[in-house]
Amino acid sequence: MTNLTRLETDQLRRLEEMRKTFDKLRAERIRAEGEVERLTRELEEARALALSELGTDDEGRIQALIEQAQAKNAKLADEFGASLREVETRLKQLGDER
C-alpha cells in the first residue's frame, strides 16, 4: 500500500468534506424542486377556483372584489344597527305608553 503524503491526505480530507457539502446541497435542490412543483400545482388550483367562483384569476380584480364586498358588508352592518336602534326605540315608546 502506498503511503500518502501529508498534502495528499489533506487534499483527500478536503475532497471528502466537499463531497458531503455537495451531497447536502443536491438533496436541498431536490427538495426545493419538489416544493416548487407542489406550490405551482397549488397556484394553478387556486387560479382555477378563483376563475370558477369569481369569474377572474386576476389578483387586482380579486382585490377589488374583496374591497367591494367589505364595503357592502360595512354598509349592511350599519343598516342593521340602525334597524335595531329603531326597534329598540319603538319598544321603549310602547313601554312608556303603558
N, C-alpha and C positions, 0 to 999 in steps of 0.2 A: 504494500500500500504506500502511496506517495505521501510524504509529509508536506502539508500545506504551509506556506509562509504566513507570517502574521498579516501581511497585506491581503493575501488571498482569503484568509479566514475572516478578516474584517469585511471584505467585499461580499463574501457569501452570507455573512450575518446581515449586512445591509440589504442584500437582494431578498433574503427571507422576510425581512421587515417590510420591504416594498411590496412583496407578493401578498402579504397579509393585508396591507393597505389597499392594494389593487382589488383583492377579493371582496373586501368590505365595501369599497366604492361600487363594484359591479353589482353586489347584492342590493345596495341602496338604489342604484339606477333601475334595476329590475322592479323593485317595489314602487319607485316613483312612476315608472311607465305604467304599471298596473293601476296606480292611483289616478293617473291622467286618463286612462281608459274608463275607469269607473266614473270619474267626475264628468267626462264627456258624455257618457250614456245618461247620467242623471240630468245634465243640462238639456240634452235633447228631449228627454221625457218631460221635463218641466216646460220646455218650449211648446211641445205638443199639447200638454194640458192647458197651458195659457191660451194657446190658439183655439182650442176647442171650447173652453169655458169663457174666455174674454174676447175672442174674435181677433186677437193680436198676440204676437210674441215680442213686440217692440217694448223695450224697457221704459222708454219715455212715455209711451202711450199708456202702459200699465200704471206707471206712477201717477199720471193724470187721472186715470180711472179711480185709483185709490184716494186721491185728494178729493175728487168729486163725491165719492161715497162717504168720506169723512165729513165733508161739508153738509151733505144731506142728512147724515146721522145727527150732527150737531143741531141742525135746524129742527129735525123731528123731536129731539130731546127737549129743545126749548119749547116747542109747541105742546108737547106732553106735559111739561112742567106748568105751562100757563093753564092748560086744561085742568090739571089737578088743583091749582090755586083757585080756579073759578068754581070747581065743585066744592072745595073747602069753604069758600066764601058763601056759596048758596046754602050749604049745610048749616053754617053758623047763623045765617039770616033766619033759616027755618027754626033753629033752636031759640033764637031771640024772640020770635013771634009767639012762642008758646007761653 
